Amino acid sequence: MNVFGVGLPEMALIFAVALLVFGPKKLPEIGRSLGKAMRSFQDASQSFQDQFRQESQQLQESVRMTAELESDQSQSPQSSDSAQNPSANSTANGTEAARND
């Protein structure tokens, strides 16, 4: 059993030293305080990860939408030019056909 790279013998030694330093009456109170602090840290860490994940997803969505808009805009002028002036295309094609003959 390793917790933060500390094995069972090391944990037993830490517990024994804490028991000698703080005494048996104060040790449960310190354990509760330490547990609450660790839980608070875990909650804050989870909140940070959730917020980071959410912002990352929003950024990816924004990039995807921007790429789609740029793609649509780059395709749009080409199709709108030929749709607005079909005679220009036929004239250009007719001129090329005449040159090839």
N, C-alpha and C positions, 0 to 999 in steps of 0.2 A: 504494500500500500504506500504509494508516494503522493504526497500533497505538496505542491510547490517545490518538488525536488527534495522533500524531507521525508525520510523513511520512518518506520515504526520505532526503531531505537532512539532516533533523534527526537521524535515527538515525546517519547517517555521521559527523556532527559529534560526537555523544555518544561514539561508538566511538573516534574519533580522540583526543578529550580523555582518555577512559579509558585508552587505550593509552599516552599520554604520562604520565599520572599514575601508573599502576600498573606499566607495563612489560609486555613481551611474555611474560615467564615467569609473572607473577602473574595476568594477565588470564583465562586459561582456568579457573583455580581460582575466581576471583570469578564467572565466568559460570556454573560448575556450582553454586556456592552460591546464586546468584540464581535459577537454574532450579529448584533444590530448594525454595527458599522460595516461589516462585510456585506450584509444584505442590502444596505443602502448603496454601497459601492456597486454591487451587482445590478441593482435597479437603474442606477445612473448610467452604467455601462450599456445595459440593454436599451435604454431610452436613446442614448447616443447612436447605437447601431441602427435602431429603427429609423431615427431621423435621417441618418446618413443614407440608408437604403432608400428611403422615400425620396430624398433630394436627388439621388443618383437616377432613380427611375424617371423622375420628372425631367431631368436633364437629357436622358436618353430619348424620351418622348419628344422633347423640344427639338433635338438634333434630327430625329427622324422626320418630324413635320417640316422642318426647314429644308431638309434634303428633298422631300416630296414637292414642296413649293418651288424650289429651284429647278427641279426636274420638269415640273409642269410649265414653268415660265420659259425654260429653254426650248421646250417643244412647242409651246404656244405661238411664238412669233413666226416660226417656219410655216406652220399650218395656217395661220391667219393671213400671211402674205399671199400664199397660193389661193386661199379662199376668197380674198378680197379682190385679187386681180388675176382671174383665170386667163384672160386674153394675153397677158404678158408672158405666161408660160407657153401658151400655144404659139405665140408669135416667135418666141425664142426657139421653140422646138421646130417650127416650120422653117426658120432661117437656117438652123443647123441641118435640117433635112435637105434644104436646097443646096447648101454648100457641099454636102456629101455626094450629090448627084453630079 
